Amino acid sequence: MSEVYRFIAAEKASYPVSLLCRILGVPRSSSYAWAGGEQARARLRADDALAHEITVVHLKFPQ
């Protein structure tokens, strides 16, 4: 489903969000909620990358 919302985000400069949502059969509010959650998803990816780096350091330098 996220592909649909990514498509809407990419095309919203060319077409109204309401039209894209109607054609794709998704609620407009869901599209806006998904777009607002992008920052949260980016933060989760950054947190995961940091956790991985910490794990690597701990494995390299055991106590």
VMD Tcl script that draws the C-alpha trace (Angstrom):
set ca {
  {0.00 0.00 0.00}
  {2.89 2.38 0.64}
  {3.64 2.32 -3.09}
  {0.27 3.97 -3.67}
  {1.04 6.72 -1.17}
  {4.53 7.22 -2.61}
  {2.95 7.59 -6.05}
  {0.48 10.16 -4.73}
  {3.31 12.11 -3.08}
  {5.29 12.08 -6.32}
  {2.36 13.16 -8.49}
  {0.70 15.72 -6.23}
  {2.57 18.54 -7.98}
  {0.85 17.60 -11.23}
  {-2.58 16.44 -10.05}
  {-4.85 17.21 -7.09}
  {-4.45 14.80 -4.18}
  {-8.22 14.34 -4.05}
  {-8.28 13.17 -7.68}
  {-5.34 10.79 -7.20}
  {-6.92 9.30 -4.08}
  {-10.30 8.85 -5.76}
  {-8.76 7.13 -8.79}
  {-6.54 4.89 -6.64}
  {-9.33 4.14 -4.18}
  {-7.66 5.33 -1.00}
  {-8.95 7.80 1.59}
  {-7.47 11.26 1.27}
  {-6.88 11.40 5.02}
  {-4.74 8.24 4.80}
  {-2.60 9.85 2.15}
  {-1.98 12.89 4.33}
  {-1.33 10.69 7.38}
  {1.22 8.65 5.42}
  {2.98 11.82 4.22}
  {3.13 13.17 7.77}
  {4.64 9.94 8.99}
  {7.62 10.17 6.63}
  {9.69 12.03 9.22}
  {8.96 9.32 11.78}
  {9.98 6.61 9.32}
  {13.21 8.48 8.52}
  {13.97 8.72 12.24}
  {13.38 4.97 12.67}
  {15.80 4.22 9.83}
  {18.41 6.50 11.41}
  {17.90 4.83 14.80}
  {18.30 1.39 13.24}
  {21.52 2.45 11.52}
  {22.91 3.83 14.77}
  {21.99 0.66 16.67}
  {23.82 -1.36 14.02}
  {26.94 0.81 14.36}
  {26.87 0.43 18.15}
  {26.58 -3.35 17.81}
  {29.55 -3.44 15.43}
  {31.70 -1.42 17.85}
  {30.74 -3.66 20.76}
  {31.65 -6.76 18.75}
  {34.97 -5.24 17.68}
  {35.99 -4.14 21.16}
  {34.60 -6.60 23.71}
  {35.14 -5.77 27.36}
}
mol new
graphics top color blue
foreach p $ca { graphics top sphere $p radius 0.5 }
foreach p [lrange $ca 0 end-1] q [lrange $ca 1 end] { graphics top cylinder $p $q radius 0.2 }
display resetview
